[in-house]
């Protein structure tokens, strides 16, 4: 699980990752990068559903996504730096 006060931001961050993946999918020459993004992101729903506090692990994955996949937007959403519609 993610800390209760971070749950909404965690979902918005996951949405930002999905939006980035969709954008990458439109770039047909970017299949390997897209696969790597999805490999990184596949752990996020598990961490949300976990019985343990996985807030730090969730953020670590978002940091990796931001660095490797040009998706700082996801990390910024998780950190509350952007509004839900930002």
N, C-alpha and C positions, 0 to 999 in steps of 0.2 A: 504494500500500500504506500501511498504518498501521504504525507501529513495532510490532515483534513483541510487546513487553510490553503494548501497548495493544489488540491484536487482539481479545482476548476482550471487553474493555470496549466496543470499537467495535461488536461484534455485539449486546451487551446494549443499547447505546444505540439501535441500529437497531430492535431489538425494541420499545423504549419508544416510538419514533416510530410504529411500526405500531400499537401499542396505542392511542396517542392518536388516530391516524387512524380506527381502528375506533370509538372513543368518539364522535368527531365525526360519523361516518357515521350513528350512531343519532339524531343531532340533525338532522332533515330540513331545517330552515331554515338549515343551516350549510354548504351545498354549496360556496360560493365559498371559504370558509375551508379546507375540506377539500381542495379543488383546489390551493390555495396551499401547504398543508402537503406534499402529494404532489409538487408542483413542486420544493419545497426538498429533499425527501428523495430524489428520484430520482437524485441525484448520489452518494449515499453508497455504494451497491454498487460503482460505478465506481472511487471513490477507494480502496475496500478492495482491489480487484483490480489497481490501477495498479502499474506497475513502479517508479514514483517514490515517494518518501516524501511522502505526502499527509496526514500526521497533523494538521498545523496547519489545512489546508483542511477536513478532516473536522470538527475542533473548531469552526471558524468557522461551518460550516453548522449544527451543533448549537446554537451560541449563537443563531443567527438563528431556528431552530425554537423554542428556549426562549422567546425574546423575543416572537416574532410569534404563537405558537400555544399559549402557556401549557403548555409541555412542558419545564420545568426538569428533570424526571425523567430525560430522555434525556441531557442534559449532565452531570448528577450521576453517572449511570452511567458515562459515558465518563471522567469525572475520578476514578472510583473511590470516590466519596463514598457510594455505595449498594451493598449486596451484590447479587449476581445475582438473588436472590429478593426484593429490596427494592422 
